[in-house]
């Protein structure tokens, strides 16, 4: 994994919600690196079976399959 993105935000939404919904994003956890945010998302159990979403500093949105793949890639490096 790379740490090229700063100010990554990790947020949890119910699985029925879509990242493209017009609603405002819920409160977030802020991390200084993508590595840290991915590790937190993959090792913490959110309440109410919510799904993790990451937003990078450049506005990219990573959904759970992408987060999971980054987590798997860390062992391959």
WOKA-V302268 format. One record per helix or strand of 3 or more residues. SS is the DSSP state (A for helix, B for strand). FROM is the first residue (numbers start at 0). TO is the last residue. If there is no record, write none. Layout:
((SS & FROM & TO) (SS & FROM & TO))
//
This chain:
((B & 7 & 12) (B & 28 & 30) (A & 33 & 42) (A & 46 & 48) (B & 50 & 54) (A & 63 & 73))
//
